[in-house]
């Protein structure tokens, strides 16, 4: 049984293929077309997933689409009458959905009649719930999805039992924690799609000085967890202006906050204005109010579904600060957030909903790692290096696995910035050890060095620590696994001086726990770094420069060459820039090693 899940004409367009219950591939369209949060139709992602699964489109039995035009039809008609322009925009979007069979045929270069698959429409938040529970390690769990808006709902909660989801309730438009967070992010001058995570980082610098006002913005609601003070917003009067139909453009959201918000909080910050204490305190108040509503939802859910475990999805599930507090603020003792918890994950969720809920197939798959994207053979990497023209400019050596790890760890311990390109690309927005930039977490200056030389990020945004799974309790106040960087824990006070670079101003870290079983080479690298330094942690950030994370060898090489990165480790090859091209060279221990010969590739010998 082969199922293709697609998230088309929506931000974070993506595709996934499930074969007999096993995930074969999942990837976002942005990785191919190089447009952040790309929407439109995910043609490249579909073609890749089919190729990875060894299938043609004619061998797909079911196509799952996470959009149901009949969901909450009464609410949709009510707001259509009040907001004709928004209704017209939604109608145009639905007409594009009706042409999916033809678009799918074009993407696969076949006649529409050759596609024999059955098409299924899965409601947006039901697909989110499925993406969280059906790939989790739990047979029973409470499940919560909360985001901006999908099929005119913003939140839904359920119980997962075996291969079934039992939905208990939902929050409908216009009340939305996702739109709330986006609106205040806009007020703070962060207008780009996806900027909410920046504001989450900013919140740690402030105090919730506006908490009383924010408790009027987000209010308790009996049986629903929360409601919005709509006088602070404008999306319920004009509809949230959304531009995300085109695959070659980053989605855009129009203004969501009302003049009344400015009357209460002061003038909105412009993007060019410096971030001040007021903005820090507004961000802290925003985060505090979100957490209060989030924990009310979760505690109410536990009353309906008193399970040990909770599975989370939707954009709000990326709020790692709130997620890390679930253990203290709710009765749940286990938390699962899959790596693509946002809208990209809808393709996986829709596919598994069809497999389990519609077709009744038993569960047999757990997503315990994030490596579901494209990978490249050693030959492809060799040819990419050869064709790039890099061979005459830099030192290029090929090593055995053990020696590669040893030398890379030595470079990192010596203060070098290392690009690390290995195996299959990560599924979701986080770099988790296969498309990463790595530096020494012991050096407090590395945060500024990374920003000045490569990342060019706001100084209040933290970087993340990758830690050996078995060492988590030594450095953090919690040891529950966090393999996908979706939980933030407090760093133990006595360890903060040991890893200052990825420790945020509030003493927390958005950690990735690294398992030897799921990523043996990355685990071995951290282990080797621990042997050299006594610290089982690396600072890990995404391999990119204001672009989607690199996907192909050519993109990694280009990023390495145009930035002040020192070393690129790509497959089994280690490339070092000459002195002065990256960070100033520092002495590191070196030993001679046995090179792996490759007569087809000119590998300079070490002198």
C-alpha positions in Angstrom: 0.0 0.0 0.0 1.6 3.2 -1.2 0.4 6.6 0.0 1.5 10.0 -1.1 0.9 12.9 1.3 1.2 16.4 -0.1 0.8 19.9 1.5 0.2 22.1 -1.5 -0.7 25.8 -1.9 0.2 26.5 1.7 3.3 27.7 3.5 5.9 25.0 4.0 4.7 23.0 1.0 6.0 19.4 1.3 5.5 15.8 0.3 5.9 12.4 1.9 5.6 8.8 0.8 4.5 6.0 3.1 4.9 2.4 1.9 3.2 -0.4 3.8 3.2 1.8 6.9 6.8 2.8 6.7 7.9 6.3 5.9 10.1 6.2 2.8 10.8 10.0 2.4 9.6 13.4 3.5 10.9 16.8 2.4 9.9 20.4 2.1 9.7 22.2 -1.3 11.9 25.0 -0.1 15.0 22.8 0.0 14.7 22.4 -3.8 13.6 25.8 -5.0 15.6 27.7 -2.3 12.7 29.9 -1.3 12.2 30.0 2.5 8.8 28.6 3.6 7.9 28.1 -0.1 4.2 27.5 -0.8 2.7 26.6 -4.2 2.6 23.0 -5.5 5.5 20.8 -4.1 6.5 19.3 -7.5 10.2 18.8 -6.6 9.4 17.3 -3.3 6.9 14.9 -4.8 9.4 13.7 -7.5 12.1 13.2 -4.9 9.9 11.2 -2.5 8.7 8.9 -5.3 12.3 8.4 -6.5 13.5 7.6 -3.0 10.7 5.1 -2.6 11.4 3.6 -6.0 7.9 4.3 -7.2 6.2 6.0 -10.1 3.1 8.0 -9.6 1.1 5.2 -11.2 2.1 3.0 -8.3 0.6 5.3 -5.7 -2.7 3.9 -4.3 -3.8 6.9 -2.3 -3.1 10.6 -2.3 -3.7 12.5 1.0 -4.3 16.2 1.1 -4.6 18.1 4.4 -7.4 20.5 3.5 -11.1 19.8 3.8 -13.4 22.5 2.3 -16.4 21.1 4.1 -14.9 21.4 7.6 -16.7 24.1 9.7 -18.7 25.1 6.6 -21.1 27.1 8.7 -18.3 29.3 10.2 -16.8 29.7 6.8 -20.1 30.9 5.3 -20.7 33.3 8.2 -17.3 35.0 7.7 -17.6 34.9 3.9 -20.7 37.1 4.2 -18.9 39.5 6.5 -15.6 39.5 4.6 -16.2 39.2 0.8 -12.6 39.9 -0.1 -11.3 37.2 2.2 -14.0 34.8 1.0 -12.9 35.5 -2.6 -9.3 34.8 -1.8 -10.3 31.5 -0.1 -12.5 30.5 -3.1 -9.5 31.1 -5.4 -7.4 28.8 -3.2 -10.0 26.1 -3.3 -10.2 26.2 -7.0 -6.5 25.5 -7.2 -7.1 22.5 -4.9 -9.6 21.1 -7.3 -6.9 21.0 -9.9 -4.5 18.9 -7.9 -4.9 15.7 -10.0 -3.9 17.6 -13.2 -1.1 19.4 -11.3 0.2 16.1 -10.0 0.2 14.6 -13.5 2.2 17.6 -14.7 4.7 17.3 -11.9 5.3 13.7 -12.8 5.2 14.2 -16.5 2.4 11.7 -17.1 -1.1 11.8 -18.5 -3.7 12.4 -15.7 -5.4 9.1 -16.7 -2.4 7.1 -15.7 -2.8 8.1 -12.0 -5.1 5.5 -10.4 -4.8 6.8 -6.8 -7.8 7.6 -4.6 -7.8 11.1 -3.3 -8.6 11.9 0.3 -9.2 15.3 2.0 -8.1 15.4 5.6 -9.0 18.3 7.8 -6.0 20.5 8.6 -5.8 20.0 12.3 -6.7 16.3 12.1 -3.7 15.9 9.9 -1.6 17.8 12.5 -2.9 15.4 15.2 -2.1 12.4 13.0 1.4 13.7 12.3 2.0 13.9 16.1 0.5 10.7 17.3 0.7 8.1 14.6 4.5 8.4 14.3 5.1 8.6 18.1 6.4 5.8 20.3 3.1 5.7 22.3 0.2 3.4 22.0 -1.9 5.8 24.0 -1.5 9.5 24.3 -3.2 12.9 24.6 -2.7 14.9 21.4 -2.8 18.7 20.9 -2.5 20.8 17.7 -2.4 24.5 17.9 -1.3 27.0 15.2 -2.5 30.1 13.3 -5.3 28.9 11.1 -6.3 25.9 9.1 -9.8 24.9 7.8 -11.1 27.8 10.0 -9.8 26.3 13.2 -6.7 27.1 15.2 -6.6 24.4 17.8 -7.8 20.8 18.2 -7.3 18.2 20.9 -7.8 14.4 20.9 -6.8 11.1 22.4 -4.8 8.7 20.4 -5.4 5.0 20.9 -3.6 2.4 18.8 -4.5 3.3 15.2 -7.3 5.7 16.0 -7.7 9.3 16.9 -10.7 10.4 19.0 -11.2 14.2 18.6 -12.6 15.9 21.7 -12.8 19.5 20.7 -11.5 22.5 18.8 -11.2 26.3 18.8 -12.5 28.0 15.7 -11.5 31.2 13.9 -11.0 34.0 14.9 -9.5 32.8 18.2 -5.9 31.6 17.6 -2.7 31.4 19.7 -0.7 31.3 16.5 -2.2 34.5 15.1 -1.9 36.1 18.5 1.9 35.4 18.6 2.3 36.6 15.0 0.3 39.8 15.7 2.5 40.8 18.6 5.6 39.8 16.7 4.5 42.2 14.0 3.9 44.9 16.6 7.5 44.3 17.7 8.7 45.0 14.2 9.2 41.4 13.1 7.1 41.1 9.9 8.7 38.4 7.9 6.9 35.1 7.7 8.3 32.8 10.4 9.8 35.5 12.6 8.0 34.3 15.7 10.9 32.2 16.8 13.0 35.4 17.0 10.6 37.0 19.4 10.7 33.8 21.5 14.4 34.4 21.9 14.0 38.1 22.6 11.5 37.3 25.4 14.3 35.9 27.7 15.8 39.4 27.9 12.7 41.0 29.3 10.3 40.9 32.2 6.5 40.3 31.8 5.8 43.9 32.8 2.7 44.0 30.7 1.2 40.8 32.0 -2.1 42.3 33.2 -2.7 43.8 29.7 -1.8 40.6 28.0 -4.3 38.7 30.2 -6.9 40.8 28.5 -5.5 40.0 25.1 -5.5 36.3 25.7 -8.3 35.2 28.1 -9.5 32.0 29.7 -12.6 30.4 28.1 -14.5 27.7 29.7 -14.1 24.4 27.9 -12.0 26.1 25.1 -8.8 26.9 27.0 -8.6 30.5 25.7 -10.2 33.3 23.7 -8.7 36.5 22.2 -9.7 40.0 23.1 -10.7 40.8 19.5 -10.5 44.5 20.0 -6.7 44.1 19.9 -6.8 42.5 16.4 -8.2 43.1 13.0 -8.1 39.7 11.3 -11.7 38.9 12.3 -12.9 42.0 10.5 -11.0 41.9 7.3 -9.6 38.3 7.3 -5.9 37.5 7.7 -4.3 38.7 4.4 -2.3 35.8 3.1 -0.1 35.6 0.1 1.2 32.0 -0.2 0.0 30.5 -3.4 3.2 31.0 -5.4 6.1 28.6 -4.9 8.7 31.1 -5.9 7.8 33.6 -3.2 8.1 33.5 0.6 4.6 33.7 2.1 3.4 37.1 3.4 0.9 37.9 6.1 -0.8 41.2 6.3 -1.2 43.3 9.5 -3.0 41.4 12.3 -3.0 43.9 15.2 -5.4 46.8 15.6 -4.9 50.5 16.5 -6.3 49.6 19.9 -3.2 47.5 20.6 -1.0 50.5 20.0 -3.2 52.7 22.1 -2.6 50.2 25.0 1.0 49.3 24.5 2.4 52.3 22.6 3.6 52.8 19.1 4.6 49.7 17.2 8.3 49.3 16.5 9.5 49.7 13.0 11.9 47.1 11.6 14.7 49.6 11.5 14.3 50.8 15.1 16.6 49.4 17.8 15.2 46.9 20.1 14.8 48.5 23.6 13.7 47.5 27.1 10.0 48.0 26.3 10.2 45.6 23.3 12.0 43.1 25.5 9.2 43.3 28.1 6.4 43.1 25.5 8.1 40.0 24.2 8.4 38.5 27.7 4.7 39.3 28.4 3.7 37.8 25.0 5.5 34.5 25.9 4.2 34.5 29.4 0.6 34.8 28.3 1.1 32.2 25.6 2.4 29.8 28.2 -0.6 30.4 30.5 -3.0 29.6 27.7 -1.0 26.7 26.5 -0.8 25.1 29.9 -4.6 25.7 30.5 -5.2 23.8 27.2 -2.9 21.0 28.2 -4.3 20.6 31.7 -7.8 20.7 30.4 -6.8 18.0 27.9 -5.3 15.9 30.6 -8.7 16.0 32.4 -10.3 14.6 29.2 -7.4 12.2 28.4 -5.4 11.4 31.6 -2.4 9.8 29.8 1.2 9.9 30.8 2.2 11.1 27.3 1.3 14.1 25.2 2.0 14.5 21.5 2.1 18.1 20.1 1.8 19.5 16.6 1.1 22.8 14.9 3.3 25.9 14.7 2.9 26.6 18.4 4.5 23.2 19.1 7.8 24.8 18.0 7.8 27.0 21.1 10.5 25.0 22.8 10.5 27.3 25.8 6.9 26.4 26.6 7.4 22.8 25.7 10.3 22.5 28.2 8.0 23.6 31.0 5.3 21.0 30.4 6.8 18.6 32.9 6.5 21.2 35.7 3.2 22.8 34.7 1.1 19.8 33.7 0.7 16.1 34.8 2.2 14.8 31.6 5.6 13.0 32.1 6.4 12.3 28.4 6.3 14.7 25.5 6.7 13.9 21.8 7.0 16.6 19.1 8.0 15.3 15.7 10.7 17.3 13.8 8.3 18.9 11.2 5.6 19.8 13.7 4.5 22.8 11.6 2.6 22.8 8.3 5.3 20.9 6.5 4.4 17.9 8.7 0.8 17.9 7.3 2.0 15.8 4.4 3.1 13.0 6.8 0.0 13.5 9.0 -2.4 13.2 6.1 -0.7 10.1 4.8 -0.7 8.3 8.1 -4.3 9.4 8.8 -5.4 7.6 5.6 -3.2 4.6 6.4 -4.6 4.2 10.0 -7.9 6.0 10.4 -9.4 5.4 7.0 -7.8 2.1 5.9 -7.6 0.7 9.4 -4.0 -0.5 9.0 -2.1 -1.3 12.2 0.8 0.9 13.4 4.3 -0.2 12.7 6.4 2.9 12.4 8.1 5.3 14.9 9.8 8.5 13.8 12.8 8.4 16.1 15.1 10.5 13.8 14.7 13.3 11.4 16.8 12.1 8.4 14.1 11.6 5.7 15.4 13.9 3.0 17.7 13.5 0.1 21.2 11.9 0.4 24.1 11.9 -2.1 26.5 9.1 -3.0 30.3 9.5 -2.5 30.6 9.7 -6.2 28.2 12.6 -6.4 30.1 14.4 -3.7 33.4 13.8 -5.4 32.1 15.1 -8.7 30.6 18.2 -7.0 34.0 19.0 -5.5 35.8 18.4 -8.7 33.4 20.6 -10.8 33.4 23.4 -8.2 36.9 24.4 -9.0 37.7 24.2 -5.3 40.5 21.7 -5.7 43.3 24.1 -6.6 42.4 26.6 -3.9 42.0 24.5 -0.7 43.4 21.5 1.0 41.2 18.5 0.3 41.8 15.2 2.0 39.7 12.0 2.3 39.7 10.0 5.5 38.4 6.9 7.1 35.5 7.4 9.4 37.5 7.3 12.6 40.2 9.7 11.3 37.6 12.0 9.8 35.9 12.3 13.2 39.2 12.8 15.1 40.4 15.5 12.8 37.1 17.3 12.8 36.8 17.3 16.5 40.4 18.7 16.8 39.5 21.6 14.4 36.4 22.4 16.5 38.3 22.3 19.7 40.9 24.6 18.1 38.3 27.3 17.5 37.5 26.6 13.8 34.0 26.9 12.3 33.1 23.6 10.6 30.5 22.9 8.0 29.2 19.4 8.4 27.4 17.7 5.5 26.4 14.1 5.9 23.8 11.5 5.0 20.1 12.3 4.4 18.9 15.8 4.9 16.8 16.6 7.9 13.0 16.7 7.8 11.8 19.9 9.4 13.3 23.3 10.1 16.2 22.2 12.4 19.7 21.2 11.4 20.2 18.0 13.5 23.7 16.9 12.6 23.5 16.2 8.9 23.4 19.8 7.5 25.0 21.7 10.4 27.6 24.3 11.2 29.5 23.3 14.3 31.7 25.2 16.7 33.2 24.9 20.2 30.5 25.6 22.9 33.2 26.4 25.5 34.1 29.6 23.8 31.7 32.4 24.7 32.9 34.5 21.8 31.7 31.9 19.2 28.1 33.3 19.2 29.4 36.6 18.0 31.9 35.0 15.7 29.2 33.0 14.0 27.0 36.0 13.6 29.7 38.3 12.2 31.2 35.7 9.8 28.2 33.6 8.6 24.8 33.9 10.2 24.3 37.7 10.5 21.5 37.1 13.0 20.1 39.4 15.7 22.3 39.2 18.8 19.5 38.2 21.1 18.9 34.9 19.2 20.4 31.9 20.9 22.3 29.0 19.3 21.6 25.4 20.2 23.6 22.7 21.9 23.9 19.1 20.6 24.7 16.8 23.5 25.3 13.1 23.8 22.0 11.6 24.8 23.5 9.7 27.7 25.2 12.9 29.1 22.0 15.1 29.2 21.4 14.9 32.9 25.0 16.0 33.6 24.5 19.3 31.9 20.7 20.0 32.0 18.1 19.9 34.8 16.0 17.5 32.8 17.0 14.3 30.9 13.9 13.6 28.9 15.1 13.1 25.3 14.9 16.0 22.9 16.2 14.6 19.6 14.5 17.3 17.4 15.4 20.5 19.3 11.8 21.1 20.3 12.4 21.4 24.1 14.4 23.9 26.1 15.8 23.0 29.5 17.7 24.9 32.1 21.4 24.3 32.0 22.7 23.2 35.4 24.2 26.3 37.1 27.6 24.6 37.6 27.8 23.8 33.9 26.9 27.2 32.4 30.5 28.3 32.4 31.5 25.1 30.6 29.1 25.8 27.6 28.5 29.5 27.5 28.1 29.9 23.7 24.8 27.9 23.4 23.5 28.9 26.9 20.8 31.6 26.5 20.7 34.7 28.7 18.0 33.0 30.9 20.3 30.0 31.5 18.4 27.6 29.1 19.4 25.7 26.0 17.2 24.5 23.1 19.0 21.2 23.1 19.3 18.3 20.7 20.0 14.9 22.4 22.1 12.8 20.0 21.7 9.0 19.9 24.4 6.7 18.8 21.8 4.5 17.2 20.1 7.1 15.0 23.2 9.2 14.0 26.4 7.2 14.7 28.8 9.6 12.9 27.5 12.7 14.6 27.5 10.9 17.9 31.1 9.8 17.4 32.1 13.4 16.5 30.7 14.7 19.8 32.2 11.8 21.7 35.6 12.6 20.2 35.2 16.2 21.1 34.5 15.1 24.7 37.7 13.0 24.7 39.7 16.2 23.7 37.9 18.7 26.0 35.9 16.8 28.6 32.7 18.4 27.2 30.1 16.1 25.4 28.5 19.1 23.7 28.8 21.0 20.4 27.2 24.2 19.3 25.0 23.3 16.3 23.4 25.7 13.9 21.9 25.3 10.5 24.2 25.1 7.4 23.0 28.2 5.6 23.4 31.9 5.2 20.0 33.6 5.1 18.5 30.9 2.9 17.0 27.5 3.3 19.3 24.9 4.8 21.7 23.6 2.1 20.4 20.4 0.5 23.0 19.4 -2.2 26.8 19.2 -2.1 27.0 22.1 -4.5 25.1 24.3 -2.1 27.3 23.3 0.8 30.4 24.0 -1.2 29.1 27.4 -2.3 28.1 28.4 1.2 31.6 27.3 2.5 33.4 29.4 -0.2 31.4 32.6 0.1 31.4 32.8 3.9 34.2 32.8 6.5 33.8 29.2 7.4 37.1 27.5 8.1 36.5 23.8 7.3 34.0 21.8 5.3 33.5 18.1 6.1 31.3 16.7 3.3 30.9 12.9 3.3 34.4 11.5 3.8 36.2 14.6 2.5 37.7 17.3 4.7 38.4 20.7 3.1 40.4 23.4 4.9 40.7 27.0 3.8 44.2 28.5 3.7 45.2 30.6 6.7 43.5 34.0 6.7 40.5 32.9 4.6 38.4 31.9 7.6 39.1 32.3 11.3 42.8 32.8 12.2 44.5 29.4 12.4 45.2 28.0 15.9 47.4 25.1 16.8 45.6 21.7 17.0 47.1 18.3 17.7 47.8 16.3 14.5 48.8 12.8 13.7 49.5 11.1 10.5 46.7 8.9 9.2 46.1 6.5 6.4 44.4 8.3 3.6 41.7 6.4 1.5 43.1 6.5 -2.0 40.9 7.5 -4.9 42.8 7.6 -8.2 39.9 9.5 -9.9 40.1 12.4 -7.5 43.3 14.6 -7.0 43.8 14.5 -3.2 46.9 16.5 -2.1 49.2 14.6 0.3 49.9 16.3 3.6 53.5 17.5 3.9 
